[in-house]
């Protein structure tokens, strides 16, 4: 099936600052796709271009097979969108804002919205201005879902919400994906993303560092802890070192694509007293890519020279 979202060599600059730098990716139907990055990485800029709300300096985007630059209005009518800071008419009630929004979508919107209001236990007669932040988030999500979009775009959707509401929100996203819908989630809440994502992309200062199925990514990265013999220098582990830390007689590293044979050789090396191998979390991997563009082999010699101090 064709991708639901396609970004091709997307570049966006604001004056001398580059928000997106030659970014290309595809999002396929029925997946929860998570775009990860620190604040200011370019995530919201990418979403605005996808929705036809901003124009790139170069490159192009398609959403639901439609070019964003030429058919942004149609895309926005077909997509459910939850921005980080949604704007709601605070003088309206929960019920009234549903009636108002239904005018943009037609027949089936109101019954679906009423069902979502009931599902999320929202008070229909209460004014938006009297709602908690969590309830406002649920109103925004209800409005985004009521026309049953095949694509839902979420920009930092759980920011500022309490833990129980975040879990409820994320579980509802998994349910949507199980129905064959597609979720595009932009976030820096890594633990939450790990709970729900099928595919992750990491964006750092406008550059795309990776796009990979989450299960495959975690299977390819391991956390190694080597206990070294007195005065020994850690041997090369093989694979690609994403991050590393030195302590007296100990070397900890996050390593990608190291083979079982290389691990066996490492465990049996003369310099190694003990080798501990653990699965890396998505947060471990994300932090490593944020700190070093995903590769730090070229820094290893300098780090080794500083043993036994921690670096």
LUMLUMLUM-473652 format. One record per residue (C-alpha): residue number from 1; residue in one letter; chain; y, z, x. Coordinates in Angstrom, 1 decimal. Each point is the difference from the previous one (the first is absolute). Layout:
# residues N
(atom NUM; A; A; (Y; Z; X)),
...
END
This chain:
# residues 311
(atom 1; X; A; (0.0; 0.0; 0.0)),
(atom 2; X; A; (3.6; -0.7; 1.2)),
(atom 3; X; A; (1.9; 3.0; 1.3)),
(atom 4; X; A; (2.2; 2.0; -2.4)),
(atom 5; X; A; (2.6; 0.5; 2.7)),
(atom 6; X; A; (0.7; -2.3; 3.0)),
(atom 7; X; A; (2.6; 0.6; 2.7)),
(atom 8; X; A; (0.4; -2.8; 2.6)),
(atom 9; X; A; (2.0; 0.6; 3.2)),
(atom 10; X; A; (2.5; 2.2; -1.9)),
(atom 11; X; A; (3.1; 1.0; 2.0)),
(atom 12; X; A; (3.0; 1.9; -1.4)),
(atom 13; X; A; (3.0; 1.2; 2.0)),
(atom 14; X; A; (2.9; 2.2; -0.9)),
(atom 15; X; A; (2.7; -0.8; 2.5)),
(atom 16; X; A; (-1.5; 0.8; 3.4)),
(atom 17; X; A; (-2.9; 2.0; -1.5)),
(atom 18; X; A; (-3.3; -1.7; -0.7)),
(atom 19; X; A; (-1.7; 1.5; -3.0)),
(atom 20; X; A; (-3.0; -2.4; -0.1)),
(atom 21; X; A; (-1.1; -2.0; 3.0)),
(atom 22; X; A; (-2.3; -3.0; -0.7)),
(atom 23; X; A; (-2.2; 1.9; -2.4)),
(atom 24; X; A; (-3.0; -1.7; -1.6)),
(atom 25; X; A; (-2.7; 1.5; -2.2)),
(atom 26; X; A; (-2.0; -0.6; -3.2)),
(atom 27; X; A; (-1.0; 2.3; -2.8)),
(atom 28; X; A; (-3.1; -1.0; -2.0)),
(atom 29; X; A; (-0.8; 0.8; -3.6)),
(atom 30; X; A; (-1.6; 3.3; -1.1)),
(atom 31; X; A; (1.0; 1.9; 3.1)),
(atom 32; X; A; (2.2; 3.0; 0.8)),
(atom 33; X; A; (2.1; -1.3; 2.9)),
(atom 34; X; A; (2.0; 2.6; 1.9)),
(atom 35; X; A; (3.0; -0.9; 2.2)),
(atom 36; X; A; (0.6; 2.9; 2.4)),
(atom 37; X; A; (3.0; 0.7; 2.1)),
(atom 38; X; A; (2.6; 2.6; 0.8)),
(atom 39; X; A; (3.3; 0.1; -2.0)),
(atom 40; X; A; (2.0; -3.0; 1.1)),
(atom 41; X; A; (-3.1; -2.1; 1.1)),
(atom 42; X; A; (0.9; -2.8; -2.5)),
(atom 43; X; A; (-2.4; 0.8; -2.9)),
(atom 44; X; A; (2.7; 0.1; -2.7)),
(atom 45; X; A; (1.6; -3.2; 1.4)),
(atom 46; X; A; (-3.3; -1.8; -0.3)),
(atom 47; X; A; (-0.4; 1.1; -3.6)),
(atom 48; X; A; (3.5; -1.1; -0.9)),
(atom 49; X; A; (-0.6; -3.4; 1.4)),
(atom 50; X; A; (-3.4; -0.3; -1.7)),
(atom 51; X; A; (1.7; 0.8; -3.4)),
(atom 52; X; A; (2.8; -2.5; 0.6)),
(atom 53; X; A; (2.6; 2.7; 0.4)),
(atom 54; X; A; (0.9; -0.9; 3.6)),
(atom 55; X; A; (-0.2; -3.2; 2.1)),
(atom 56; X; A; (-1.7; -0.2; 3.4)),
(atom 57; X; A; (1.7; -1.6; 3.0)),
(atom 58; X; A; (-3.2; -2.0; 0.5)),
(atom 59; X; A; (-3.5; -0.2; -1.3)),
(atom 60; X; A; (-1.1; 0.1; -3.7)),
(atom 61; X; A; (-1.9; 2.2; -2.5)),
(atom 62; X; A; (-2.1; -0.8; -3.0)),
(atom 63; X; A; (-1.0; 2.5; -2.7)),
(atom 64; X; A; (-2.6; -1.0; -2.7)),
(atom 65; X; A; (0.2; -3.5; 1.4)),
(atom 66; X; A; (3.8; -0.2; -0.6)),
(atom 67; X; A; (2.6; -0.4; 2.7)),
(atom 68; X; A; (2.1; 3.1; 0.1)),
(atom 69; X; A; (3.2; -1.7; 1.0)),
(atom 70; X; A; (0.0; -2.4; -3.0)),
(atom 71; X; A; (-1.9; 1.9; -2.7)),
(atom 72; X; A; (0.9; 3.6; 0.6)),
(atom 73; X; A; (0.9; 0.7; -3.7)),
(atom 74; X; A; (-3.4; -1.2; -1.1)),
(atom 75; X; A; (-1.8; 2.0; 2.6)),
(atom 76; X; A; (1.8; 3.2; -1.0)),
(atom 77; X; A; (-1.0; -0.6; -3.7)),
(atom 78; X; A; (-3.6; -0.3; 1.0)),
(atom 79; X; A; (-0.2; 2.8; 2.6)),
(atom 80; X; A; (0.1; 3.8; -0.5)),
(atom 81; X; A; (2.5; 1.5; 2.4)),
(atom 82; X; A; (0.5; 3.7; 0.8)),
(atom 83; X; A; (2.9; 0.4; 2.5)),
(atom 84; X; A; (0.5; 3.0; 2.2)),
(atom 85; X; A; (3.1; 1.1; -1.9)),
(atom 86; X; A; (-0.4; -1.4; -3.5)),
(atom 87; X; A; (3.1; -0.3; -2.2)),
(atom 88; X; A; (-0.5; 1.2; -3.6)),
(atom 89; X; A; (2.5; 0.3; -2.9)),
(atom 90; X; A; (0.2; 3.8; -0.1)),
(atom 91; X; A; (1.6; 0.2; -3.4)),
(atom 92; X; A; (-3.1; -1.7; -1.5)),
(atom 93; X; A; (-3.1; 1.9; -1.1)),
(atom 94; X; A; (-3.5; -0.9; 1.3)),
(atom 95; X; A; (-0.7; -1.9; -3.2)),
(atom 96; X; A; (3.4; -1.8; -0.1)),
(atom 97; X; A; (-0.3; -1.3; 3.6)),
(atom 98; X; A; (-3.4; -1.5; -1.0)),
(atom 99; X; A; (1.6; -1.8; -3.0)),
(atom 100; X; A; (2.8; -1.3; 2.2)),
(atom 101; X; A; (-2.4; -1.3; 2.7)),
(atom 102; X; A; (-2.3; -1.6; -2.6)),
(atom 103; X; A; (2.8; -2.5; -0.7)),
(atom 104; X; A; (-0.7; -1.7; 3.4)),
(atom 105; X; A; (-3.7; -0.3; -0.5)),
(atom 106; X; A; (-0.9; -0.5; -3.7)),
(atom 107; X; A; (-2.8; 1.0; -2.4)),
(atom 108; X; A; (-2.6; 2.1; 1.8)),
(atom 109; X; A; (2.3; 2.1; 2.1)),
(atom 110; X; A; (0.8; 2.8; -2.4)),
(atom 111; X; A; (-3.5; 1.0; -1.0)),
(atom 112; X; A; (-1.1; -0.1; 3.7)),
(atom 113; X; A; (3.1; 2.1; 1.0)),
(atom 114; X; A; (-0.7; 2.5; -2.8)),
(atom 115; X; A; (-3.6; 0.4; 1.3)),
(atom 116; X; A; (1.2; 0.6; 3.5)),
(atom 117; X; A; (2.6; 2.6; -1.2)),
(atom 118; X; A; (-2.8; 1.8; -1.7)),
(atom 119; X; A; (-2.3; -0.3; 3.0)),
(atom 120; X; A; (2.6; 1.4; 2.4)),
(atom 121; X; A; (0.9; 2.7; -2.5)),
(atom 122; X; A; (3.7; -1.0; -0.2)),
(atom 123; X; A; (2.2; 1.4; -2.8)),
(atom 124; X; A; (1.1; -3.1; -2.0)),
(atom 125; X; A; (3.1; 1.6; -1.5)),
(atom 126; X; A; (1.3; 1.6; 3.2)),
(atom 127; X; A; (3.0; -1.6; 1.8)),
(atom 128; X; A; (-0.6; -1.5; 3.5)),
(atom 129; X; A; (2.7; 2.3; 1.5)),
(atom 130; X; A; (-2.0; 3.1; -1.1)),
(atom 131; X; A; (-3.2; -1.1; 1.7)),
(atom 132; X; A; (-1.3; 1.3; 3.3)),
(atom 133; X; A; (-0.4; -2.4; 3.0)),
(atom 134; X; A; (-3.7; -0.3; -0.6)),
(atom 135; X; A; (0.5; -0.9; -3.7)),
(atom 136; X; A; (2.6; -2.6; 0.9)),
(atom 137; X; A; (-2.5; -1.5; 2.4)),
(atom 138; X; A; (-2.6; -0.2; -2.8)),
(atom 139; X; A; (2.6; -1.7; -2.3)),
(atom 140; X; A; (0.7; -2.6; 2.7)),
(atom 141; X; A; (-3.7; -0.6; 0.5)),
(atom 142; X; A; (-0.6; -0.3; -3.8)),
(atom 143; X; A; (2.8; -2.6; -0.2)),
(atom 144; X; A; (-1.5; -1.9; 2.9)),
(atom 145; X; A; (-3.5; 0.0; -1.5)),
(atom 146; X; A; (0.7; -0.6; -3.7)),
(atom 147; X; A; (0.0; -3.8; 0.3)),
(atom 148; X; A; (-3.4; 0.2; 1.8)),
(atom 149; X; A; (1.1; -1.8; 3.1)),
(atom 150; X; A; (-2.6; -1.5; 2.3)),
(atom 151; X; A; (2.0; 1.2; 3.0)),
(atom 152; X; A; (1.6; 3.4; 0.4)),
(atom 153; X; A; (2.5; 0.5; 2.9)),
(atom 154; X; A; (0.7; 3.6; 1.0)),
(atom 155; X; A; (2.7; 0.9; 2.5)),
(atom 156; X; A; (-0.5; 3.7; 1.2)),
(atom 157; X; A; (-1.1; 0.9; -3.5)),
(atom 158; X; A; (-1.0; 3.6; 0.6)),
(atom 159; X; A; (3.0; 1.0; 2.1)),
(atom 160; X; A; (1.2; 3.5; -1.0)),
(atom 161; X; A; (-2.8; 0.6; -2.6)),
(atom 162; X; A; (-2.2; 3.1; 0.1)),
(atom 163; X; A; (-3.6; -0.2; 1.2)),
(atom 164; X; A; (-1.7; 0.0; -3.5)),
(atom 165; X; A; (2.2; -2.8; -1.3)),
(atom 166; X; A; (-0.5; -2.1; 3.2)),
(atom 167; X; A; (-3.7; 0.3; -0.4)),
(atom 168; X; A; (0.1; -1.0; -3.7)),
(atom 169; X; A; (2.3; -2.9; 0.9)),
(atom 170; X; A; (-2.3; -1.3; 2.7)),
(atom 171; X; A; (-3.1; 0.4; -2.1)),
(atom 172; X; A; (1.6; -2.2; -2.6)),
(atom 173; X; A; (0.5; -2.7; 2.6)),
(atom 174; X; A; (-3.6; 0.0; 0.9)),
(atom 175; X; A; (-0.9; -0.4; -3.6)),
(atom 176; X; A; (2.3; -3.0; -0.2)),
(atom 177; X; A; (-1.6; -1.7; 3.0)),
(atom 178; X; A; (-3.5; 0.7; -1.6)),
(atom 179; X; A; (1.2; -2.1; -3.0)),
(atom 180; X; A; (0.7; -3.0; 2.4)),
(atom 181; X; A; (3.7; 0.6; 0.3)),
(atom 182; X; A; (1.8; -0.1; 3.4)),
(atom 183; X; A; (2.0; 2.8; 1.4)),
(atom 184; X; A; (2.6; -0.4; 2.8)),
(atom 185; X; A; (0.9; 3.4; 1.3)),
(atom 186; X; A; (2.8; 0.6; 2.5)),
(atom 187; X; A; (-0.1; 3.5; 1.5)),
(atom 188; X; A; (0.3; 2.3; 2.9)),
(atom 189; X; A; (-2.2; 2.7; -1.6)),
(atom 190; X; A; (-3.1; -0.9; 2.1)),
(atom 191; X; A; (-2.5; 2.5; -1.4)),
(atom 192; X; A; (0.7; -1.3; -3.5)),
(atom 193; X; A; (-0.5; -3.6; 1.0)),
(atom 194; X; A; (-3.3; 0.9; 1.7)),
(atom 195; X; A; (-1.2; 1.3; -3.4)),
(atom 196; X; A; (0.6; -3.2; -1.9)),
(atom 197; X; A; (0.5; -3.1; 2.2)),
(atom 198; X; A; (-2.4; -2.9; 0.6)),
(atom 199; X; A; (2.2; -1.8; 2.5)),
(atom 200; X; A; (2.7; 1.4; 2.2)),
(atom 201; X; A; (2.8; -1.7; 1.9)),
(atom 202; X; A; (2.2; 1.8; 2.6)),
(atom 203; X; A; (3.6; -1.0; 0.4)),
(atom 204; X; A; (2.1; 1.4; 2.9)),
(atom 205; X; A; (3.7; -0.9; 0.4)),
(atom 206; X; A; (-0.5; -3.2; -2.0)),
(atom 207; X; A; (-3.1; -1.1; 2.0)),
(atom 208; X; A; (-3.4; -0.2; -1.6)),
(atom 209; X; A; (-2.5; 1.7; 2.3)),
(atom 210; X; A; (-3.2; -0.4; -2.1)),
(atom 211; X; A; (-1.5; -1.0; -3.3)),
(atom 212; X; A; (-3.5; 1.2; -0.5)),
(atom 213; X; A; (-2.5; 1.4; -2.6)),
(atom 214; X; A; (0.2; 3.8; 0.3)),
(atom 215; X; A; (-3.7; 0.6; 0.4)),
(atom 216; X; A; (-0.3; -2.6; 2.8)),
(atom 217; X; A; (3.1; 1.4; 1.8)),
(atom 218; X; A; (-1.4; 3.6; -0.1)),
(atom 219; X; A; (-3.4; -1.2; 1.2)),
(atom 220; X; A; (1.6; -1.7; 3.0)),
(atom 221; X; A; (2.1; 2.9; 1.2)),
(atom 222; X; A; (-1.5; 3.2; 1.5)),
(atom 223; X; A; (1.4; 3.2; 1.3)),
(atom 224; X; A; (-1.4; 0.9; 3.4)),
(atom 225; X; A; (0.3; 3.4; 1.7)),
(atom 226; X; A; (-1.3; 0.1; 3.6)),
(atom 227; X; A; (-0.5; 3.3; 1.9)),
(atom 228; X; A; (0.4; -0.9; 3.6)),
(atom 229; X; A; (-1.5; 1.5; 3.1)),
(atom 230; X; A; (2.5; 1.8; 2.4)),
(atom 231; X; A; (2.4; -2.4; 1.5)),
(atom 232; X; A; (-1.5; -3.1; -1.7)),
(atom 233; X; A; (2.0; -2.9; -1.4)),
(atom 234; X; A; (-1.1; -1.3; -3.5)),
(atom 235; X; A; (-1.9; -3.3; 0.3)),
(atom 236; X; A; (0.9; -3.1; -2.0)),
(atom 237; X; A; (-1.6; 0.3; -3.4)),
(atom 238; X; A; (0.0; -3.7; -0.9)),
(atom 239; X; A; (1.6; -1.4; -3.1)),
(atom 240; X; A; (3.7; 0.5; -0.6)),
(atom 241; X; A; (1.7; 3.3; 0.5)),
(atom 242; X; A; (2.4; 0.6; -2.9)),
(atom 243; X; A; (1.2; 3.4; 1.0)),
(atom 244; X; A; (-0.9; 2.7; 2.6)),
(atom 245; X; A; (0.7; 3.5; 1.0)),
(atom 246; X; A; (-0.8; 1.9; 3.2)),
(atom 247; X; A; (-0.7; 3.7; 0.4)),
(atom 248; X; A; (-1.5; 1.8; 3.0)),
(atom 249; X; A; (-3.7; -1.2; 0.2)),
(atom 250; X; A; (0.3; -1.8; -3.3)),
(atom 251; X; A; (1.0; -3.5; -1.2)),
(atom 252; X; A; (0.4; -0.9; -3.7)),
(atom 253; X; A; (0.4; -3.6; -1.0)),
(atom 254; X; A; (0.0; -2.1; -3.1)),
(atom 255; X; A; (-2.0; -3.2; 0.9)),
(atom 256; X; A; (-0.5; -3.2; -1.9)),
(atom 257; X; A; (-3.0; -2.3; 0.3)),
(atom 258; X; A; (-2.0; 2.1; 2.4)),
(atom 259; X; A; (-3.7; -0.8; -0.1)),
(atom 260; X; A; (-3.0; 2.4; -0.2)),
(atom 261; X; A; (-1.1; -1.2; 3.4)),
(atom 262; X; A; (3.5; 0.8; 1.5)),
(atom 263; X; A; (-0.1; 3.4; -1.6)),
(atom 264; X; A; (-3.4; 0.7; 1.4)),
(atom 265; X; A; (1.2; -1.1; 3.5)),
(atom 266; X; A; (3.1; 2.3; -0.5)),
(atom 267; X; A; (-2.2; 3.0; -0.9)),
(atom 268; X; A; (-2.1; -0.5; 3.1)),
(atom 269; X; A; (2.9; -0.5; 2.4)),
(atom 270; X; A; (0.1; 2.2; 3.0)),
(atom 271; X; A; (3.5; 1.2; -0.8)),
(atom 272; X; A; (-0.9; 1.0; -3.6)),
(atom 273; X; A; (-1.5; 3.5; -0.8)),
(atom 274; X; A; (0.0; -0.6; -3.8)),
(atom 275; X; A; (1.0; -2.7; -2.5)),
(atom 276; X; A; (0.9; 0.7; -3.6)),
(atom 277; X; A; (0.3; -2.9; -2.4)),
(atom 278; X; A; (1.8; 0.3; -3.4)),
(atom 279; X; A; (1.1; -2.3; -2.8)),
(atom 280; X; A; (3.8; -0.6; 0.1)),
(atom 281; X; A; (2.0; 0.5; -3.2)),
(atom 282; X; A; (2.5; -2.6; -1.2)),
(atom 283; X; A; (2.7; 2.4; 0.9)),
(atom 284; X; A; (-1.3; 0.1; 3.6)),
(atom 285; X; A; (0.0; -3.8; 0.1)),
(atom 286; X; A; (3.4; -0.3; -1.6)),
(atom 287; X; A; (1.7; 2.4; 2.5)),
(atom 288; X; A; (-1.6; -1.8; 2.9)),
(atom 289; X; A; (1.3; -3.3; -1.1)),
(atom 290; X; A; (3.5; 1.4; -0.7)),
(atom 291; X; A; (0.2; 1.5; 3.4)),
(atom 292; X; A; (-1.3; -2.8; 2.1)),
(atom 293; X; A; (-0.3; -3.4; -1.9)),
(atom 294; X; A; (-3.7; 0.6; 0.0)),
(atom 295; X; A; (-0.6; -0.4; 3.8)),
(atom 296; X; A; (0.6; 2.6; 2.7)),
(atom 297; X; A; (-2.4; -1.1; 2.7)),
(atom 298; X; A; (2.9; -1.0; 2.3)),
(atom 299; X; A; (1.2; 3.6; -0.1)),
(atom 300; X; A; (-3.3; 1.5; 1.0)),
(atom 301; X; A; (0.4; -0.1; 3.8)),
(atom 302; X; A; (3.3; 1.8; -0.2)),
(atom 303; X; A; (-1.6; 2.7; -2.2)),
(atom 304; X; A; (-2.9; 0.5; 2.3)),
(atom 305; X; A; (2.3; 0.5; 2.9)),
(atom 306; X; A; (1.5; 3.0; -1.8)),
(atom 307; X; A; (-3.3; 1.9; -0.5)),
(atom 308; X; A; (-0.5; 2.8; -0.6)),
(atom 309; X; A; (3.2; 0.4; -2.0)),
(atom 310; X; A; (0.0; -0.9; -3.7)),
(atom 311; X; A; (1.9; -3.2; -0.8)),
END
